[in-house]
Amino acid sequence: MTQHLVDLLISCGAIKFGEFVLTSGKRSNYYIDIKQASTNPKILRMIAKGMKDYTTGYDVIAGMELGAVPIAVALSLESEKPFVIVRKQEKIHGTKKLIEGEDVNGKKVLVVEDVTTTGGSVIRAVKILRENGAIVDKVITVVDREEGAKERLNEENVELIPLVTKSEILKKC
């Protein structure tokens, strides 16, 4: 499945070359635009199928807004498990929640992510979930850029599982 997913990411234009500034603030000569892939039903379905086996033993799937939300929804449909959306910041109106969806207190939550680089965004999501009583021990990402996320998540006692790594993608480009 890995090589087929790499081929689909390349063919849909999700791998871009140029000069980019990443969420982490790092500069890069390539960009992995998973939104290009996750808005394509065929590729999104493949991502969800690739992640489905990891949902065993989990009560809820969580994805941080914006990039992980379609992945969380697709995996929820594929696994028939509920999902929650972790906000980047608290809403200033309405319920002011950081987590949208059902209560995660005491539940085992599987976190999904689109791309991991240093792990900062996903670690923030893990901390928010844990502060709300969730049990979080695993993150599944579509692509790991292999720039420290795995090591930083390990420090938080969270395992990172990538469907594809930067090395596997760049070998084909």
Backbone hydrogen bonds, N-H to C=O, Kabsch-Sander energy under -0.5 kcal/mol:
donor,donor_aa,acceptor,acceptor_aa,energy
5,L,1,M,-2.8
6,V,2,T,-2.6
7,D,3,Q,-2.5
8,L,4,H,-2.3
9,L,5,L,-2.7
10,I,6,V,-2.3
11,S,7,D,-2.8
12,C,8,L,-2.1
13,G,10,I,-1.2
14,A,9,L,-2.1
15,I,9,L,-0.7
16,K,14,A,-0.7
16,K,31,Y,-2.8
18,G,29,N,-2.0
20,F,18,G,-0.5
20,F,28,S,-2.5
22,L,20,F,-0.5
22,L,26,K,-3.2
25,G,22,L,-2.2
28,S,20,F,-2.5
31,Y,16,K,-2.8
33,D,14,A,-3.5
33,D,31,Y,-0.7
34,I,32,I,-1.3
36,Q,33,D,-1.5
37,A,33,D,-0.6
37,A,34,I,-0.8
38,S,34,I,-3.8
39,T,35,K,-1.0
40,N,37,A,-1.9
44,L,40,N,-2.9
45,R,41,P,-2.4
46,M,42,K,-1.7
47,I,43,I,-2.5
48,A,44,L,-2.4
49,K,45,R,-2.6
50,G,46,M,-2.3
51,M,47,I,-1.4
52,K,48,A,-1.6
53,D,49,K,-0.6
54,Y,51,M,-1.6
55,T,52,K,-2.1
56,T,53,D,-0.9
58,Y,55,T,-2.3
59,D,108,K,-2.7
60,V,108,K,-1.7
61,I,82,P,-2.4
62,A,110,L,-2.8
63,G,84,V,-1.9
64,M,112,V,-0.6
65,E,86,V,-2.6
68,A,64,M,-1.5
69,V,66,L,-1.2
72,A,68,A,-2.7
73,V,69,V,-2.6
74,A,70,P,-2.6
75,L,71,I,-2.5
76,S,72,A,-2.3
77,L,73,V,-2.4
78,E,74,A,-2.3
79,S,75,L,-2.7
80,E,76,S,-1.9
81,K,76,S,-0.8
84,V,61,I,-2.5
85,I,100,E,-2.4
86,V,63,G,-2.2
86,V,84,V,-0.5
87,R,85,I,-0.6
87,R,98,L,-3.7
91,K,97,K,-0.9
96,K,93,H,-1.6
100,E,85,I,-3.0
106,G,133,G,-2.6
107,K,104,V,-2.5
109,V,107,K,-0.6
109,V,135,I,-2.8
110,L,60,V,-2.7
111,V,109,V,-0.6
111,V,138,K,-1.8
112,V,62,A,-3.1
113,E,140,I,-2.3
116,T,143,V,-2.4
123,I,119,G,-2.5
124,R,120,G,-1.8
125,A,121,S,-1.8
126,V,122,V,-2.5
127,K,123,I,-2.6
128,I,124,R,-2.3
129,L,125,A,-2.5
130,R,126,V,-2.7
131,E,127,K,-2.7
132,N,128,I,-0.9
132,N,129,L,-0.7
133,G,130,R,-2.1
134,A,129,L,-2.4
135,I,107,K,-3.0
136,V,134,A,-0.7
139,V,159,E,-2.9
140,I,111,V,-2.7
141,T,139,V,-0.5
141,T,161,I,-2.1
142,V,113,E,-1.6
143,V,114,D,-1.8
144,D,164,V,-2.0
145,R,116,T,-3.3
145,R,143,V,-0.6
147,E,117,T,-0.8
149,A,117,T,-1.8
152,R,148,G,-2.6
153,L,149,A,-2.8
154,N,150,K,-2.1
155,E,151,E,-1.6
156,E,152,R,-0.6
156,E,153,L,-1.1
157,N,154,N,-2.0
158,V,153,L,-2.2
159,E,137,D,-2.6
161,I,139,V,-2.8
161,I,159,E,-0.5
163,L,141,T,-2.4
164,V,142,V,-1.5
166,K,144,D,-2.3
169,I,165,T,-1.8
170,L,166,K,-3.2
171,K,167,S,-1.6
172,K,168,E,-0.5
172,K,169,I,-1.4
173,C,169,I,-0.7
